[in-house]
């Protein structure tokens, strides 16, 4: 990453290897203020070519503002934006090689599907019948053949979504921006579109930047996720990295469920829990930390029994059978711990409420985040 | 016990059904009376355009004739008054709608110093009594030493029409999805092309409404025009002048013609809308 930043963008050699090394989108110290509110706070970001990149975060975290700045609908208060090696800060949307799928789809209600999809091509000067081929092909890709003559209001939500996608992709932009594109669809259709989007992205090899507040959606589709909070990127990584080793309590809580136990760094590979035993963690997750921290374990990574290195015992306060797994809430000296035990064997009995349980987990399954004591969520 | 109950029920039902009948017809009767009240004067106007009055006054039925229609411009000054009214109305409605649309766009789209004040100023002519508007304009024109006539009438009409145009177009713009314009720009359209291809087609119905509304208000304005016309005579001024010495039946002819044209336009509009709705439904 740093090697790329050191290159002078204008002097980059035109061979393929170097071109691939230039990220498709680059934000450098971008800040956006609306009056007194800081929506995006000196954010730097590089999105590699051909990736499916998700900006994930709760509403108001600045993810949509970031997307709109890439698209040219908002100008950054400070900082610079590059598409490839081209600085685009200050350029209007129609001078940027990006296209957007809006949350509301924003299909032109007075134009039929064909004219909606051809809109971008017409602006590029494609005349008459020359636009028919690309439009037809794109409608085929999104599965909307035969609906060319319809007006947007005569389409279902899912079909409108596909038109919006086709309208953007037919221009073969450098980057496709998706602003919560699946938010208005029902659950089943959303799941289906997630997989379709992923497949389309894989086929056409255009960089997708996808804004969402749905962690499952981001994890299903994206190669890389930037978790945003308060206008900043909390953590950037692959879905696996973010889930297995979150850096902050926010990321741990936003992606899935985690148990966070307060403690203090004891050595390079151990943390002393505040009201519990010493636990072992892998040295990488503790590097650079000292003093008060919180130890995190995912509920499904905890075993019943003392088969692993880190052991904690407690009493069952709640148990719920949910088919594939049984969920326990266990009261321990360190607080309540959530545990998911997979029901792999037939007829396995759930531990009754009030019974004693021993929990254990491996050091590799343990992550460490900053102490959560000062700002209780 | 049961026999009493059985006998009592039909009586209650009879009362209830009478009451239900009354309730059912009350609305019908009320509606009929309402429309009668609304349409009777128009019917009288139409009827008396075929009257053959013996004296100066066209107030009593004397006999049927086609003459008023055949010689619709037979009254001196009538044709020129209509021509002037149409010229003023066409020009005023076009200018007011163009300016009003631009003002509405500015008011809805942009935050600028004085936006609140502009909003109030736009509403002022709508809420000010016409007589005050007319008198104030007269004072202004007198102080500026303007020659009264065509141009003063036109300026006066544009002034009070702008407010109606702004209000009409603004209503449409408030519900306008800004993402549509962003989408157009995202797809390579610059500001002007976006306006041409997306904004304008979508607010066109409101612009057309504003145009027709302005035309209708301008063509029959009397009060403001009376103050600022000088020696020029518009159709409403002509009717007013004629009424004092006895309005000729040709006035009814013009009134009927305007009413007929307006009705035809309205019915056509409704038919087109219905057909559009049907084809939209059929496409599913």
Boltz contact constraints between the chains, C-beta under 6 A:
constraints:
  - contact:
      token1: [A, 73]
      token2: [B, 182]
      max_distance: 6.0
  - contact:
      token1: [A, 93]
      token2: [B, 185]
      max_distance: 6.0
  - contact:
      token1: [A, 93]
      token2: [B, 186]
      max_distance: 6.0
  - contact:
      token1: [A, 94]
      token2: [B, 185]
      max_distance: 6.0
  - contact:
      token1: [A, 94]
      token2: [B, 188]
      max_distance: 6.0
  - contact:
      token1: [A, 94]
      token2: [B, 189]
      max_distance: 6.0
  - contact:
      token1: [A, 94]
      token2: [B, 190]
      max_distance: 6.0
  - contact:
      token1: [A, 99]
      token2: [B, 186]
      max_distance: 6.0
  - contact:
      token1: [A, 100]
      token2: [B, 186]
      max_distance: 6.0
  - contact:
      token1: [A, 102]
      token2: [B, 179]
      max_distance: 6.0
  - contact:
      token1: [A, 104]
      token2: [B, 179]
      max_distance: 6.0
  - contact:
      token1: [A, 106]
      token2: [B, 179]
      max_distance: 6.0
  - contact:
      token1: [A, 106]
      token2: [B, 180]
      max_distance: 6.0
  - contact:
      token1: [A, 106]
      token2: [B, 183]
      max_distance: 6.0
  - contact:
      token1: [A, 110]
      token2: [B, 201]
      max_distance: 6.0
  - contact:
      token1: [A, 119]
      token2: [B, 187]
      max_distance: 6.0
  - contact:
      token1: [A, 120]
      token2: [B, 187]
      max_distance: 6.0
  - contact:
      token1: [A, 120]
      token2: [B, 188]
      max_distance: 6.0
  - contact:
      token1: [A, 123]
      token2: [B, 187]
      max_distance: 6.0
  - contact:
      token1: [A, 123]
      token2: [B, 188]
      max_distance: 6.0
  - contact:
      token1: [A, 123]
      token2: [B, 189]
      max_distance: 6.0
  - contact:
      token1: [A, 124]
      token2: [B, 188]
      max_distance: 6.0
  - contact:
      token1: [A, 154]
      token2: [B, 283]
      max_distance: 6.0
